[in-house]
Amino acid sequence: MILTKIFAYLRALRIQYQTQNALSKLDHRELADIGLNRDQIDDVAHRVAFGH
């Protein structure tokens, strides 16, 4: 049970990291096209990964 939670958490961290990397590669115009700015990348990546 605890191992399942640990692996789920690690999986979510990986998703967060991948999302941050993908969004960071976009330029300002591309981010604006999807309704984001650079200051929101960390928050969006966290919500994608952890669903909050």
Rosetta constraint file for C-alpha pairs under 8 A:
AtomPair CA 1 CA 5 HARMONIC 6.54 0.50
AtomPair CA 2 CA 6 HARMONIC 6.22 0.50
AtomPair CA 3 CA 7 HARMONIC 6.09 0.50
AtomPair CA 4 CA 8 HARMONIC 6.10 0.50
AtomPair CA 5 CA 9 HARMONIC 6.09 0.50
AtomPair CA 6 CA 10 HARMONIC 6.18 0.50
AtomPair CA 7 CA 11 HARMONIC 6.03 0.50
AtomPair CA 8 CA 12 HARMONIC 6.19 0.50
AtomPair CA 9 CA 13 HARMONIC 6.24 0.50
AtomPair CA 10 CA 14 HARMONIC 6.26 0.50
AtomPair CA 11 CA 15 HARMONIC 6.32 0.50
AtomPair CA 12 CA 16 HARMONIC 6.11 0.50
AtomPair CA 12 CA 49 HARMONIC 4.86 0.50
AtomPair CA 12 CA 50 HARMONIC 6.12 0.50
AtomPair CA 13 CA 17 HARMONIC 6.15 0.50
AtomPair CA 13 CA 49 HARMONIC 6.78 0.50
AtomPair CA 14 CA 18 HARMONIC 6.14 0.50
AtomPair CA 15 CA 19 HARMONIC 6.04 0.50
AtomPair CA 15 CA 45 HARMONIC 7.82 0.50
AtomPair CA 15 CA 48 HARMONIC 7.69 0.50
AtomPair CA 15 CA 49 HARMONIC 5.43 0.50
AtomPair CA 16 CA 20 HARMONIC 6.13 0.50
AtomPair CA 16 CA 45 HARMONIC 4.95 0.50
AtomPair CA 16 CA 46 HARMONIC 5.61 0.50
AtomPair CA 16 CA 48 HARMONIC 6.88 0.50
AtomPair CA 16 CA 49 HARMONIC 5.02 0.50
AtomPair CA 17 CA 21 HARMONIC 6.19 0.50
AtomPair CA 17 CA 45 HARMONIC 7.42 0.50
AtomPair CA 18 CA 22 HARMONIC 6.14 0.50
AtomPair CA 19 CA 23 HARMONIC 6.09 0.50
AtomPair CA 19 CA 45 HARMONIC 5.34 0.50
AtomPair CA 19 CA 48 HARMONIC 7.78 0.50
AtomPair CA 20 CA 24 HARMONIC 5.89 0.50
AtomPair CA 20 CA 41 HARMONIC 6.21 0.50
AtomPair CA 20 CA 42 HARMONIC 6.36 0.50
AtomPair CA 20 CA 45 HARMONIC 5.61 0.50
AtomPair CA 21 CA 25 HARMONIC 6.37 0.50
AtomPair CA 22 CA 26 HARMONIC 7.10 0.50
AtomPair CA 23 CA 31 HARMONIC 7.58 0.50
AtomPair CA 23 CA 41 HARMONIC 6.55 0.50
AtomPair CA 24 CA 38 HARMONIC 7.54 0.50
AtomPair CA 24 CA 41 HARMONIC 7.27 0.50
AtomPair CA 26 CA 30 HARMONIC 5.78 0.50
AtomPair CA 26 CA 31 HARMONIC 6.21 0.50
AtomPair CA 27 CA 31 HARMONIC 6.29 0.50
AtomPair CA 28 CA 32 HARMONIC 6.12 0.50
AtomPair CA 28 CA 37 HARMONIC 6.89 0.50
AtomPair CA 28 CA 38 HARMONIC 7.28 0.50
AtomPair CA 29 CA 33 HARMONIC 6.15 0.50
AtomPair CA 30 CA 34 HARMONIC 6.70 0.50
AtomPair CA 31 CA 35 HARMONIC 6.30 0.50
AtomPair CA 31 CA 36 HARMONIC 5.01 0.50
AtomPair CA 31 CA 37 HARMONIC 5.76 0.50
AtomPair CA 31 CA 38 HARMONIC 7.36 0.50
AtomPair CA 32 CA 36 HARMONIC 5.19 0.50
AtomPair CA 32 CA 37 HARMONIC 6.14 0.50
AtomPair CA 36 CA 40 HARMONIC 6.38 0.50
AtomPair CA 36 CA 41 HARMONIC 7.61 0.50
AtomPair CA 37 CA 41 HARMONIC 7.20 0.50
AtomPair CA 40 CA 44 HARMONIC 6.06 0.50
AtomPair CA 41 CA 45 HARMONIC 6.05 0.50
AtomPair CA 42 CA 46 HARMONIC 6.14 0.50
AtomPair CA 43 CA 47 HARMONIC 6.24 0.50
AtomPair CA 44 CA 48 HARMONIC 6.11 0.50
AtomPair CA 45 CA 49 HARMONIC 6.17 0.50
AtomPair CA 46 CA 50 HARMONIC 5.88 0.50
AtomPair CA 46 CA 51 HARMONIC 7.50 0.50
AtomPair CA 46 CA 52 HARMONIC 7.53 0.50
AtomPair CA 47 CA 51 HARMONIC 4.75 0.50
AtomPair CA 47 CA 52 HARMONIC 4.89 0.50
AtomPair CA 48 CA 52 HARMONIC 7.76 0.50
